[in-house]
Amino acid sequence: MIEQGGLGQKIKALRMARGIPLSVMSERTGYSVSALSKMENDRLGLTYDKLTRLTGALGVDIGSLFTDHAQTAVHAGGRRSVARKGEGRNIRTGSYDYLYVSPELSRKRIVPIKGRVHAATLEEFGPLIRHDGEEWIYVLDGVLEVHSEFYEPEILHPGDSIYIDSRMGHAYLSKTPGGTEIIAVCTEQTDSLVYGESPAAAADDDAMPPRAARKPRSGKSRAR
């Protein structure tokens, strides 16, 4: 069963252990106090961009949310994690189903995710999302439509991929009934947060950063 199970409670425990009030978290993340309260009580879905924003505000690694065991620093380059088919931490949100692979490893330089995209329109998806780092998306099955802040929408078929700066507003839509299956590899950079144009204006209902103003696309060259 895919579920969100307790991530909000872990975030709440980390916040309280550090003595950070919700008002301060609101200033750091751009999410309203009521939206943060919903997240902490597992009443609002936690997508990857939300998790990176929250863990960045707390000063913790995103991997700490997926394991109950503290991991000591390893200086030799010999750590590894083998993930069998279907193993990992499953998260369900409105627009995506995520499978976080090798969640027991903290302080990873990359975050590997297998996902299924469900949202079919921008209206269903909501505002474009943005977060620190970069990401690579590879289509396994179905047709994916990629919207981004500075480029025309791109259609990807099985075997196609796209690499983007995650700080650029973006959205992934499924053009296939039943969803589009993807592999995502994201870099995790939590030293700085990207709030968008007006973090204080984040909506309570979906707690997403505001959609960036779309730039004129005519005459833009397309990165390949």
Helices and strands as residue ranges (DSSP letters): H 7-17, H 22-29, H 33-40, H 48-58, G 62-65, E 89-92, E 96-100, E 110-117, H 122-125, E 134-141, E 144-148, E 154-156, E 161-165, E 170-174, E 180-187, G 199-201
